[in-house]
């Protein structure tokens, strides 16, 4: 059996879920299922590739402008109909040559027209077309393109997302409340997670009795590390900070220079790393954009989360903030100073941190990625 996963590098979460699905499929079915991940927007037409780059540019420099971009894409519906997709011959050729049995979308804009093209490319034995949506709640910010009642299956991370699929006419037997789709390392036992966190602390020479903050960044490079570090240094509090810099060597150099000049903060910088469960279990709190990936990971691990709202919150992030507000499991700061204040609250109020940890664990949807994989495999 062959599975083709459709994704795109807008932000970080889509590719993370695509890779998570690949890893879980290999765990469950081994070589019996061959999985291929395809960045479909970037590899179908230059205009879509430009759009992906524009998305990430806006996220890095002016998130508030995504309200314009998001609503334009909602109206334009460029990928709603297969016959209107630019470069559709390229995608059709891929389907005809590779002949997948399942086409699985993990992106809002690959659930309609690309499904139509996949079916037309193999009329005698069309692949089953299935959507996995990792968003956390409905309302403004949930793209209408996520839901396609003609899909062969729809998997939602939360009950709210499954309800959105049913609302547009998706038959109930085609909807699965499937929970989060994170990499296998996040589902290790408590003992394994704790052992990995302790090992990481020793490697980074960090004291686990001291409040430790993780400053996260996404693949698009969006971060406000220096501005937040300045505010933290101004508090005079003793803190340990791990700053993720991805592949941005310039930011890493700047943060390391800042660390040398501000010895009251113990700062460690890390480049690109996929071994995130140990870091996120090690720290006392995480600062991250309100993306579904980082938020889902914090919920699963029970690590207090401060959403980074600097520069505004994008529509697709609003629904994540809404989910955390509903479950009382997250904090948010709209400026470096506000984020620093939230950090100090967690440092000075241990009861608040304990409450957040309990609420995060209560906000976990039931289910497991292995159930998602088996459901996809067994779709008639």
JOBEL-V761130 format. One record per pair of residues at least 12 apart in sequence whose C-alpha atoms are under 10 Angstrom apart, sorted by sequence separation. I is the first residue (numbers start at 0). GAP is how many residues later the second one is. If there is no record, write none. Layout:
# JOBEL-V761130
[[I,GAP] [I,GAP]]
This chain:
# JOBEL-V761130
[[4,12] [5,12] [6,12] [21,12] [22,12] [53,12] [102,12] [114,12] [152,12] [153,12] [162,12] [228,12] [242,12] [254,12] [255,12] [285,12] [294,12] [308,12] [330,12] [4,13] [21,13] [114,13] [115,13] [132,13] [161,13] [214,13] [242,13] [254,13] [255,13] [284,13] [293,13] [306,13] [3,14] [4,14] [20,14] [21,14] [54,14] [114,14] [131,14] [132,14] [146,14] [161,14] [162,14] [214,14] [228,14] [254,14] [279,14] [306,14] [21,15] [53,15] [54,15] [102,15] [113,15] [114,15] [130,15] [131,15] [145,15] [146,15] [161,15] [289,15] [330,15] [4,16] [18,16] [20,16] [101,16] [102,16] [114,16] [130,16] [148,16] [153,16] [160,16] [161,16] [251,16] [252,16] [280,16] [288,16] [289,16] [290,16] [4,17] [17,17] [18,17] [111,17] [130,17] [146,17] [147,17] [148,17] [152,17] [153,17] [158,17] [159,17] [225,17] [251,17] [279,17] [280,17] [284,17] [285,17] [286,17] [287,17] [288,17] [289,17] [290,17] [306,17] [3,18] [17,18] [18,18] [50,18] [99,18] [110,18] [129,18] [145,18] [146,18] [147,18] [148,18] [149,18] [151,18] [152,18] [153,18] [157,18] [158,18] [224,18] [240,18] [250,18] [251,18] [279,18] [284,18] [285,18] [286,18] [287,18] [288,18] [289,18] [2,19] [17,19] [98,19] [110,19] [111,19] [136,19] [141,19] [145,19] [146,19] [148,19] [149,19] [150,19] [151,19] [152,19] [153,19] [154,19] [155,19] [156,19] [157,19] [158,19] [224,19] [251,19] [283,19] [284,19] [285,19] [286,19] [287,19] [288,19] [289,19] [304,19] [17,20] [110,20] [129,20] [130,20] [135,20] [136,20] [137,20] [143,20] [146,20] [147,20] [148,20] [149,20] [150,20] [152,20] [153,20] [154,20] [155,20] [156,20] [157,20] [158,20] [222,20] [224,20] [276,20] [280,20] [282,20] [283,20] [284,20] [285,20] [286,20] [287,20] [288,20] [17,21] [100,21] [109,21] [110,21] [128,21] [129,21] [130,21] [131,21] [132,21] [133,21] [134,21] [135,21] [136,21] [137,21] [138,21] [143,21] [146,21] [147,21] [148,21] [149,21] [151,21] [152,21] [153,21] [154,21] [155,21] [156,21] [157,21] [222,21] [248,21] [275,21] [276,21] [279,21] [280,21] [281,21] [282,21] [283,21] [284,21] [285,21] [286,21] [287,21] [288,21] [312,21] [2,22] [14,22] [50,22] [91,22] [94,22] [95,22] [98,22] [99,22] [128,22] [129,22] [130,22] [131,22] [132,22] [133,22] [134,22] [135,22] [136,22] [137,22] [138,22] [141,22] [146,22] [147,22] [148,22] [151,22] [152,22] [153,22] [154,22] [155,22] [156,22] [157,22] [222,22] [248,22] [279,22] [280,22] [285,22] [286,22] [309,22] [311,22] [14,23] [90,23] [94,23] [98,23] [102,23] [103,23] [107,23] [127,23] [128,23] [129,23] [130,23] [131,23] [132,23] [133,23] [134,23] [135,23] [136,23] [137,23] [146,23] [150,23] [151,23] [152,23] [153,23] [154,23] [155,23] [156,23] [220,23] [221,23] [245,23] [246,23] [247,23] [276,23] [277,23] [279,23] [289,23] [290,23] [305,23] [306,23] [307,23] [308,23] [309,23] [310,23] [311,23] [14,24] [93,24] [94,24] [95,24] [96,24] [100,24] [101,24] [102,24] [103,24] [104,24] [105,24] [106,24] [107,24] [127,24] [128,24] [129,24] [130,24] [131,24] [132,24] [133,24] [135,24] [136,24] [137,24] [143,24] [149,24] [150,24] [153,24] [154,24] [155,24] [156,24] [220,24] [221,24] [239,24] [240,24] [241,24] [242,24] [243,24] [244,24] [245,24] [246,24] [247,24] [276,24] [279,24] [288,24] [289,24] [291,24] [295,24] [304,24] [305,24] [306,24] [307,24] [308,24] [309,24] [310,24] [328,24] [13,25] [87,25] [91,25] [92,25] [94,25] [95,25] [96,25] [99,25] [100,25] [101,25] [102,25] [103,25] [104,25] [105,25] [106,25] [107,25] [126,25] [127,25] [128,25] [129,25] [130,25] [131,25] [132,25] [134,25] [135,25] [136,25] [137,25] [138,25] [148,25] [154,25] [155,25] [220,25] [225,25] [232,25] [237,25] [238,25] [239,25] [240,25] [241,25] [242,25] [243,25] [244,25] [245,25] [246,25] [288,25] [290,25] [291,25] [294,25] [298,25] [303,25] [304,25] [305,25] [306,25] [307,25] [308,25] [309,25] [330,25] [87,26] [90,26] [91,26] [94,26] [95,26] [98,26] [99,26] [100,26] [101,26] [102,26] [103,26] [104,26] [105,26] [106,26] [107,26] [134,26] [135,26] [136,26] [137,26] [148,26] [210,26] [211,26] [212,26] [213,26] [214,26] [215,26] [216,26] [217,26] [218,26] [219,26] [220,26] [221,26] [224,26] [225,26] [228,26] [232,26] [237,26] [238,26] [239,26] [240,26] [241,26] [242,26] [243,26] [244,26] [245,26] [246,26] [289,26] [290,26] [294,26] [302,26] [303,26] [304,26] [305,26] [306,26] [307,26] [308,26] [309,26] [328,26] [329,26] [90,27] [91,27] [93,27] [94,27] [98,27] [99,27] [100,27] [101,27] [102,27] [103,27] [104,27] [105,27] [106,27] [107,27] [133,27] [136,27] [210,27] [211,27] [212,27] [213,27] [214,27] [215,27] [216,27] [217,27] [218,27] [219,27] [220,27] [223,27] [224,27] [236,27] [237,27] [238,27] [239,27] [240,27] [241,27] [242,27] [243,27] [244,27] [245,27] [289,27] [290,27] [291,27] [292,27] [301,27] [302,27] [303,27] [304,27] [305,27] [306,27] [307,27] [308,27] [327,27] [328,27] [329,27] [0,28] [84,28] [88,28] [91,28] [92,28] [98,28] [99,28] [100,28] [101,28] [102,28] [103,28] [104,28] [105,28] [132,28] [209,28] [210,28] [211,28] [212,28] [213,28] [214,28] [215,28] [216,28] [217,28] [218,28] [219,28] [222,28] [225,28] [229,28] [233,28] [235,28] [236,28] [237,28] [238,28] [239,28] [240,28] [241,28] [242,28] [243,28] [244,28] [288,28] [289,28] [290,28] [291,28] [294,28] [307,28] [309,28] [327,28] [328,28] [7,29] [78,29] [79,29] [83,29] [84,29] [87,29] [91,29] [132,29] [209,29] [210,29] [211,29] [212,29] [213,29] [214,29] [215,29] [216,29] [218,29] [224,29] [225,29] [228,29] [232,29] [234,29] [235,29] [243,29] [289,29] [290,29] [291,29] [294,29] [308,29] [309,29] [326,29] [328,29] [329,29] [0,30] [1,30] [2,30] [3,30] [4,30] [5,30] [6,30] [7,30] [8,30] [47,30] [78,30] [79,30] [80,30] [81,30] [82,30] [90,30] [91,30] [209,30] [210,30] [211,30] [212,30] [213,30] [214,30] [215,30] [220,30] [224,30] [228,30] [232,30] [233,30] [289,30] [290,30] [298,30] [307,30] [308,30] [327,30] [328,30] [329,30] [0,31] [1,31] [2,31] [3,31] [4,31] [5,31] [6,31] [7,31] [8,31] [9,31] [47,31] [77,31] [78,31] [79,31] [80,31] [81,31] [82,31] [94,31] [216,31] [232,31] [288,31] [289,31] [297,31] [298,31] [307,31] [327,31] [328,31] [0,32] [1,32] [2,32] [3,32] [4,32] [5,32] [6,32] [7,32] [8,32] [9,32] [76,32] [78,32] [79,32] [80,32] [81,32] [84,32] [88,32] [94,32] [132,32] [207,32] [225,32] [229,32] [231,32] [232,32] [288,32] [289,32] [297,32] [306,32] [326,32] [327,32] [328,32] [0,33] [1,33] [2,33] [3,33] [4,33] [5,33] [6,33] [7,33] [8,33] [78,33] [79,33] [80,33] [81,33] [82,33] [111,33] [114,33] [206,33] [228,33] [231,33] [305,33] [326,33] [328,33] [0,34] [1,34] [2,34] [3,34] [4,34] [5,34] [6,34] [7,34] [78,34] [79,34] [80,34] [81,34] [82,34] [107,34] [108,34] [110,34] [111,34] [115,34] [205,34] [289,34] [294,34] [305,34] [326,34] [327,34] [328,34] [4,35] [5,35] [6,35] [7,35] [73,35] [76,35] [77,35] [78,35] [79,35] [80,35] [81,35] [107,35] [108,35] [109,35] [110,35] [111,35] [114,35] [115,35] [205,35] [294,35] [306,35] [323,35] [326,35] [327,35] [72,36] [76,36] [78,36] [79,36] [80,36] [81,36] [107,36] [108,36] [109,36] [110,36] [111,36] [114,36] [205,36] [228,36] [305,36] [323,36] [326,36] [47,37] [107,37] [108,37] [110,37] [111,37] [114,37] [241,37] [304,37] [305,37] [325,37] [326,37] [40,38] [47,38] [81,38] [106,38] [107,38] [108,38] [111,38] [203,38] [228,38] [304,38] [46,39] [47,39] [106,39] [107,39] [110,39] [111,39] [323,39] [7,40] [8,40] [44,40] [45,40] [46,40] [105,40] [110,40] [289,40] [305,40] [322,40] [7,41] [9,41] [10,41] [43,41] [44,41] [45,41] [104,41] [241,41] [9,42] [10,42] [43,42] [44,42] [240,42] [289,42] [303,42] [8,43] [9,43] [43,43] [44,43] [110,43] [135,43] [239,43] [240,43] [288,43] [7,44] [8,44] [9,44] [10,44] [11,44] [42,44] [43,44] [129,44] [130,44] [131,44] [133,44] [135,44] [239,44] [240,44] [241,44] [242,44] [286,44] [287,44] [9,45] [10,45] [40,45] [43,45] [44,45] [129,45] [132,45] [133,45] [134,45] [240,45] [286,45] [8,46] [9,46] [40,46] [43,46] [44,46] [131,46] [132,46] [133,46] [286,46] [8,47] [9,47] [42,47] [43,47] [103,47] [132,47] [133,47] [10,48] [42,48] [43,48] [103,48] [131,48] [132,48] [133,48] [303,48] [304,48] [9,49] [10,49] [102,49] [103,49] [104,49] [105,49] [131,49] [303,49] [39,50] [40,50] [101,50] [103,50] [302,50] [303,50] [39,51] [302,51] [303,51] [304,51] [286,52] [301,52] [303,52] [304,52] [37,53] [213,53] [218,53] [286,53] [302,53] [303,53] [211,54] [212,54] [213,54] [214,54] [217,54] [301,54] [302,54] [303,54] [211,55] [213,55] [216,55] [286,55] [301,55] [302,55] [303,55] [304,55] [37,56] [286,56] [300,56] [301,56] [303,56] [285,57] [298,57] [301,57] [302,57] [284,58] [298,58] [301,58] [302,58] [206,59] [227,59] [283,59] [297,59] [298,59] [300,59] [301,59] [205,60] [298,60] [299,60] [300,60] [301,60] [204,61] [205,61] [284,61] [298,61] [299,61] [301,61] [35,62] [205,62] [224,62] [283,62] [284,62] [297,62] [298,62] [299,62] [301,62] [203,63] [204,63] [223,63] [283,63] [297,63] [298,63] [299,63] [300,63] [35,64] [203,64] [215,64] [222,64] [223,64] [295,64] [298,64] [299,64] [34,65] [39,65] [79,65] [203,65] [213,65] [222,65] [294,65] [298,65] [299,65] [33,66] [40,66] [78,66] [203,66] [212,66] [213,66] [221,66] [222,66] [297,66] [298,66] [33,67] [34,67] [35,67] [36,67] [37,67] [39,67] [76,67] [212,67] [221,67] [295,67] [296,67] [32,68] [36,68] [38,68] [40,68] [73,68] [76,68] [79,68] [213,68] [284,68] [295,68] [39,69] [40,69] [70,69] [73,69] [74,69] [212,69] [213,69] [283,69] [295,69] [39,70] [70,70] [72,70] [73,70] [211,70] [212,70] [213,70] [214,70] [215,70] [216,70] [217,70] [69,71] [73,71] [211,71] [212,71] [213,71] [214,71] [215,71] [216,71] [217,71] [69,72] [70,72] [72,72] [210,72] [211,72] [212,72] [213,72] [214,72] [215,72] [216,72] [40,73] [69,73] [209,73] [210,73] [211,73] [212,73] [213,73] [214,73] [215,73] [217,73] [39,74] [66,74] [207,74] [209,74] [210,74] [211,74] [212,74] [213,74] [214,74] [199,75] [207,75] [208,75] [217,75] [205,76] [207,76] [217,76] [200,77] [216,77] [199,78] [200,78] [215,78] [195,79] [196,79] [198,79] [199,79] [196,80] [197,80] [198,80] [227,80] [195,81] [196,81] [197,81] [199,81] [200,81] [195,82] [196,82] [199,82] [200,82] [20,83] [193,83] [194,83] [195,83] [196,83] [197,83] [198,83] [192,84] [193,84] [196,84] [197,84] [223,84] [20,85] [192,85] [195,85] [196,85] [222,85] [17,86] [191,86] [192,86] [194,86] [195,86] [196,86] [223,86] [17,87] [192,87] [193,87] [194,87] [222,87] [223,87] [17,88] [192,88] [193,88] [16,89] [17,89] [184,89] [185,89] [187,89] [192,89] [15,90] [16,90] [184,90] [185,90] [186,90] [3,91] [13,91] [14,91] [182,91] [184,91] [185,91] [189,91] [212,91] [213,91] [214,91] [13,92] [14,92] [182,92] [184,92] [185,92] [212,92] [215,92] [12,93] [13,93] [182,93] [183,93] [184,93] [214,93] [3,94] [12,94] [13,94] [182,94] [185,94] [2,95] [3,95] [4,95] [185,95] [1,96] [2,96] [3,96] [1,97] [2,97] [3,97] [4,97] [5,97] [6,97] [7,97] [9,97] [0,98] [1,98] [2,98] [3,98] [4,98] [5,98] [6,98] [7,98] [8,98] [0,99] [1,99] [2,99] [3,99] [4,99] [5,99] [6,99] [7,99] [0,100] [1,100] [2,100] [3,100] [4,100] [5,100] [6,100] [7,100] [0,101] [1,101] [2,101] [3,101] [4,101] [5,101] [6,101] [7,101] [4,102] [6,102] [7,102] [5,103] [6,103] [233,103] [5,104] [230,104] [231,104] [238,104] [5,105] [230,105] [231,105] [234,105] [238,105] [229,106] [230,106] [233,106] [234,106] [227,107] [228,107] [229,107] [230,107] [231,107] [232,107] [236,107] [5,108] [192,108] [226,108] [227,108] [228,108] [230,108] [231,108] [238,108] [5,109] [226,109] [227,109] [230,109] [231,109] [234,109] [237,109] [225,110] [226,110] [227,110] [229,110] [230,110] [236,110] [20,111] [181,111] [185,111] [189,111] [223,111] [224,111] [227,111] [228,111] [231,111] [179,112] [180,112] [181,112] [185,112] [223,112] [227,112] [231,112] [179,113] [186,113] [226,113] [17,114] [181,114] [182,114] [185,114] [186,114] [16,115] [180,115] [181,115] [185,115] [16,116] [179,116] [180,116] [16,117] [178,117] [179,117] [13,118] [181,118] [13,119] [179,119] [13,120] [179,120] [12,121] [12,122] [3,123] [2,124] [1,125] [2,125] [3,125] [4,125] [5,125] [2,126] [4,126] [4,127] [212,130] [211,131] [210,132] [210,133] [210,135] [211,135] [210,136] [209,137] [210,137] [156,139] [135,155] [134,156] [135,156] [23,157] [26,157] [134,157] [23,158] [59,158] [133,158] [134,158] [22,159] [23,159] [58,159] [62,159] [133,159] [135,159] [20,160] [22,160] [23,160] [59,160] [60,160] [61,160] [135,160] [19,161] [20,161] [21,161] [22,161] [58,161] [59,161] [60,161] [134,161] [18,162] [19,162] [20,162] [55,162] [57,162] [58,162] [59,162] [60,162] [133,162] [16,163] [17,163] [18,163] [19,163] [20,163] [55,163] [56,163] [58,163] [59,163] [159,163] [16,164] [17,164] [18,164] [19,164] [55,164] [56,164] [57,164] [58,164] [59,164] [15,165] [16,165] [17,165] [19,165] [54,165] [55,165] [56,165] [157,165] [15,166] [16,166] [55,166] [15,167] [52,167] [12,169] [142,172] [140,173] [141,173] [142,173] [140,174] [141,174] [139,175] [140,175] [141,175] [138,176] [139,176] [140,176] [141,176] [138,177] [139,177] [140,177] [141,177] [137,178] [139,178] [140,178] [141,178] [136,179] [138,179] [139,179] [140,179] [135,180] [137,180] [138,180] [134,181] [135,181] [136,181] [137,181] [186,181] [134,182] [136,182] [137,182] [186,182] [135,183] [136,183] [138,183] [134,184] [135,184] [136,184] [137,184] [179,184] [134,185] [135,185] [136,185] [137,185] [178,185] [179,185] [183,185] [135,186] [136,186] [178,186] [179,186] [180,186] [181,186] [182,186] [183,186] [135,187] [136,187] [177,187] [178,187] [179,187] [180,187] [181,187] [134,188] [135,188] [176,188] [177,188] [178,188] [179,188] [180,188] [136,189] [176,189] [177,189] [178,189] [179,189] [180,189] [176,190] [177,190] [178,190] [177,191] [180,191] [177,192] [178,192] [179,192] [180,192] [177,193] [178,193] [176,194] [177,194] [175,195] [176,195] [177,195] [175,196] [177,197] [175,199] [175,200] [14,204] [11,205] [12,205] [157,205] [173,205] [11,206] [12,206] [157,206] [158,206] [10,207] [11,207] [156,207] [157,207] [10,208] [11,208] [156,208] [157,208] [9,209] [10,209] [11,209] [156,209] [8,210] [9,210] [10,210] [156,210] [8,211] [10,211] [155,216] [154,217] [154,220] [154,221] [152,222] [153,222] [152,223] [151,224] [152,226] [151,227] [151,228] [135,229] [58,230] [131,240] [69,244] [70,244] [131,244] [63,245] [66,245] [68,245] [69,245] [130,245] [62,246] [63,246] [64,246] [65,246] [66,246] [67,246] [68,246] [69,246] [129,246] [62,247] [63,247] [64,247] [65,247] [66,247] [67,247] [128,247] [61,248] [62,248] [63,248] [64,248] [65,248] [66,248] [127,248] [61,249] [62,249] [63,249] [64,249] [65,249] [66,249] [127,249] [129,249] [60,250] [61,250] [62,250] [63,250] [64,250] [65,250] [128,250] [59,251] [61,251] [62,251] [63,251] [127,251] [58,252] [61,252] [62,252] [127,252] [58,253] [58,254] [62,254] [58,255] [57,256] [15,258] [103,272] [102,273] [101,274] [101,275] [16,276] [100,276] [15,277] [101,277] [12,278] [13,278] [14,278] [11,279] [12,279] [13,279] [10,280] [11,280] [12,280] [11,281] [12,281] [10,282] [11,282] [12,283] [27,341] [27,342] [26,343] [27,343] [24,344] [28,344] [32,344] [23,345] [24,345] [27,345] [28,345] [23,346] [26,346] [27,346] [23,347] [24,347] [25,347] [20,348] [23,348] [24,348] [28,348] [19,349] [20,349] [23,349] [24,349] [23,350] [20,351] [21,351] [24,351] [20,352] [24,352] [2,373] [2,374] [0,376]]
